[in-house]
Amino acid sequence: CMDSANLKAVLGNNFQQLPLIQGAACGKITSTEEPSGKDLITNYPNPFDTYTNISFESNGGHTMIQLFDNMGRIIGTPVDNDFVAGRHDVYLDTSGLQSGLYYARLQNREVQQVRKMMKR
């Protein structure tokens, strides 16, 4: 239940707030999916070879995108910053990745969405 400046001072980094307990004083999770079924995170091309462009929708505030391999290990965090509300694009160099299935997880406040991505 701390403001973001104090939270960063105490923890030494910028972390997403996760209101895990519904009805808690700090907030509650209303949904982990966009109610409209809208894709909040996409990438093109998919499948991709040496790069892909990730496009994501932010409601404003701290937004993070993490990349996971098919074993669930975090292999990168291409986005971890504050954004104004709207659509944003990030170029992702994937030349160092092996062929296979990857997952990009968008987290913006209480909203989360996962995108499957295939490297050839």
C-alpha positions in Angstrom: 0.0 0.0 0.0 2.9 2.4 -0.6 3.1 5.0 -3.3 5.5 4.2 -6.2 8.3 6.6 -5.1 8.5 5.0 -1.6 8.2 1.5 -3.0 11.1 2.1 -5.4 13.2 3.6 -2.5 12.6 0.6 -0.3 13.0 -2.1 -2.9 15.6 -0.4 -5.0 13.9 -1.0 -8.3 10.6 -0.4 -10.1 8.2 -3.4 -9.6 4.7 -4.0 -10.7 2.1 -3.8 -7.9 0.0 -7.0 -7.8 -3.1 -6.6 -5.7 -3.3 -10.3 -4.8 -6.0 -10.2 -2.1 -9.4 -9.2 -3.4 -10.9 -6.5 -1.3 -7.6 -5.5 0.3 -7.0 -1.8 1.0 -4.5 -1.5 -1.8 -6.9 -2.6 -4.6 -8.2 -5.8 -6.2 -7.9 -7.7 -9.3 -10.9 -7.3 -11.5 -9.7 -9.5 -14.4 -6.4 -10.8 -15.8 -7.9 -10.6 -19.3 -9.2 -7.7 -21.3 -13.1 -7.9 -21.0 -13.5 -7.2 -24.7 -11.3 -10.1 -25.7 -9.0 -7.6 -27.4 -5.3 -8.5 -28.1 -3.3 -6.2 -25.9 0.0 -7.6 -27.1 0.8 -8.8 -30.6 4.0 -9.4 -32.6 4.8 -9.3 -36.3 6.1 -11.3 -38.0 5.0 -14.5 -36.3 6.7 -16.9 -36.9 9.9 -14.8 -37.0 13.6 -15.3 -37.8 16.0 -12.7 -36.4 13.6 -10.0 -35.2 10.0 -9.3 -34.4 8.1 -6.2 -33.6 6.0 -6.3 -30.4 3.0 -4.0 -30.3 1.2 -3.5 -27.0 -1.6 -1.5 -25.5 -1.0 0.3 -22.2 -3.6 1.8 -20.0 -0.8 4.2 -18.8 1.6 3.8 -16.0 4.2 1.1 -15.4 4.2 -1.5 -18.1 6.3 -4.6 -18.3 6.8 -7.3 -21.0 8.8 -10.4 -20.1 9.9 -13.1 -22.5 9.7 -16.8 -21.4 11.0 -19.9 -23.0 8.9 -23.1 -23.3 10.3 -24.2 -19.9 8.9 -21.1 -18.2 12.2 -19.4 -17.7 12.5 -15.7 -18.0 14.9 -14.9 -20.9 14.5 -11.2 -21.1 12.5 -8.1 -20.2 12.3 -5.9 -23.3 9.9 -3.5 -21.7 9.9 -2.2 -18.1 9.0 1.4 -18.0 6.2 3.9 -17.5 4.1 4.7 -20.6 1.2 7.0 -21.5 -2.0 5.3 -22.4 -2.1 4.0 -26.0 -0.5 1.7 -28.4 3.3 1.3 -28.4 5.8 -0.7 -30.5 9.1 -2.3 -29.6 11.7 -3.9 -31.9 13.0 -7.1 -30.5 16.3 -8.6 -31.8 15.9 -12.4 -31.6 19.1 -13.4 -33.4 20.5 -14.9 -30.1 17.4 -17.2 -29.5 17.2 -20.8 -30.6 14.3 -21.9 -32.7 11.1 -22.8 -30.7 8.1 -21.5 -28.9 8.3 -18.4 -26.7 5.8 -16.4 -24.6 5.6 -12.7 -24.2 3.7 -11.6 -21.0 2.4 -8.1 -20.9 1.6 -6.7 -17.4 0.1 -3.3 -17.0 -1.2 -2.7 -13.5 -3.7 -5.5 -12.8 -4.1 -6.5 -16.5 -2.0 -9.3 -17.9 -2.0 -11.0 -21.2 0.3 -13.7 -22.8 1.2 -14.0 -26.4 2.7 -17.1 -28.1 5.6 -16.4 -30.5 7.4 -18.9 -32.7 11.0 -18.5 -33.8 11.9 -20.4 -36.9 
